[in-house]
Amino acid sequence: MTPDLVGGVESPDYASHDRAGHGPYTPVFVGDVKRELDDLLTRYPNKMAALLPALWIVQRERRWVSEEAMVEVAELLELTPAYVKGVVTFYTMYHQHPVGQYFIQVCTTSPCGICGAEDVVKAFLRHTNTGELGITSPDGKFTVIEVECLGACGFATPVMVNEEFIESMTPDKVPELLARLK
Amino acid sequence: MGFPHHPHPRETTVLSKYFGDAEARTLDGWKKRGGYKALEKALGMQPADIVNVVKESGLRGRGGAGFPTGMKWSFMKPGDGKPHYLCCNADESEPGTFKDRELMRWTPHALVEGCAIGAYAIGAETAYIYIRGEFTEPLYWMEKAVAEAYAAGIIGKNAMGTGKRVDVYVHKGAGAYICGEETALMNSLEGRRGNPRIKPPFPAVSGVFGMPTTINNVETLIASAPILLNGADWYKKMSLSNPKSTGTKLFSVCGNVQRPGTYEVVLGFPFKEFLYDLCGGPLHGRKFKAVIPGGASVPIQTMEEAEATLMDYEGFVAQGSMLGSGGVIVIDDAQPMVTVIARLARFFAHESCAQCTQCREGTAWTTKIMERIRDGEGTMEDLDTLLDIGEQMTGTTICVLSDSCAVPVASGIKKFRGEFEALIQGRRFHPVTAAVA
């Protein structure tokens, strides 16, 4: 579906150019990406409404939303950086710090919980070598988190790996999935 | 229907007819199946006439509240000189509910059509489909369908050559259950934090961008097309119980059942037969213990209540619960109720927007107390504290997330008190299956 986000991404080097103190920040919205934003702006009666889509673009391009990126978005949409940060922090899907190359979200809300989601989480933690929720594995490949209801309860347990949505995950299918990602 | 997609003979597939049919996802395939005929008809009608047909059909909101759709549409005053907006609520996040996901991934053009009809009926030129960010597959199909419909001139400046303007845009959410609340959805769409707004003003007066707005669920909008094509009487006749609940409804079934999936039945269908016949009954060697029939926000039903229920808006209320969004969570005797409810409480605590004190504090304390009972560290006093907190969380906040957290806890304590007390008194929960093994 979106292969550029699902696989084939080189090992993470986001820190090299996108974090304060690690070299100059390069703007996200240049060239085609800027044109994409301009096109989005035509859909709404004001600029602020394009904030969530703009932040999605940032995350697609940089894989997380840094403070510098928030400043850039704020300037483009005529908002204050503080306002943008307020919005970023409200929504759980924007990464406010770098995460592993594969960001794995396992649904553990009750409907999946009663179908064995906890065991799926444990299997991911063990096989990714992360050991703990929210921690990135030593090789920078994986971050595993629990997520609230992914809205696919009949396909317990649903798992998201970056933008890829995987249904009916079970503990014994975890190694196979991870092998495909590596 | 369960998976793979074979409808059960007792289902009435109006909206789910093409689930599993990959060709129906494309514009050509959709047209071959009669797609966009309803929109063509609608654009030739007066908006007020469309509203009347929908009113007459008895269609009620399928997102949870069950408000009559035609009446909601009629609140939008034509000719007030302001831009009107339609928002399609596709932020399906209610635990147990996944019917809109199925609708969007199998019949994306049905939603484009439904949005265009709805927008035209309420005098709006712009419709936004707000889809939760986690729904990458529905987002993909919806964006594709919208692009196809634009390219074919079905929507846009000159919709189907009628000179009428209908724009439909897909807007991606970013992970917040609360944005399924209609006023929070509007805030989110405007580029704000998803905090619900105080009502009044109601959206029909001052909604998104301060303009008159109608917010409808995915299923509601999709249902408007067959109603326009086949007439209000056809829809009204589909009712097995009482005339206040008409038409078909999608129920998504999950949890401990043989055949989870999305089933479409005429309202008023007997819940017992639905659970045991359509969904195949409990897993081998287990028994059903409880059902949460309308998404996590509605009261838990005991099996006695569930088996006596007729599946319509009034039928679920008569048996101690609500139809809600139609997300049926089935819980069997291997599941400790306290664990299930504690996890639900944690969900609500996580998703509280933290705007109102009763909700921010109430959901967090409810979770803490539920989890200590679950871990065998609770006291009998905790049960009273939970009920007391729940009472203070009900009807005291801007939106109903707070109430939604209190509901499963209160109904759980009321109906499964024995399990709570056993844990408090130091007796462990023995799942039936474990006892058998």
Interface residues (C-beta under 8 A of the other chain):
Chain A: M1 T2 R43 Y44 P45 N46 M48 A49 A50 L51 L52 P53 L55 W56 L77 L79 G86 V87 F90 Y91 T92 M93 Y94 Q105 T108 T109 S110 P111 G113 I114 C115 V147 E148 C149 L150 G151 A152 C153 G154 F155 A156 M160 E163 E164 F165
Chain B: F3 P83 E92 S93 E94 P95 G96 T97 F98 R101 R132 G133 E134 F135 T136 E137 Y140 D167 Y169 H171 K172 G173 A174 G175 A176 Y177 S188 L189 E190 G191 R192 R193 G194 F209 S252 V253 C254 G255 N256 P260 G261 T262 A296 G327 I329 I331 D332 Q335 T339 V340 R343 L344 F347 H350 E351 C353
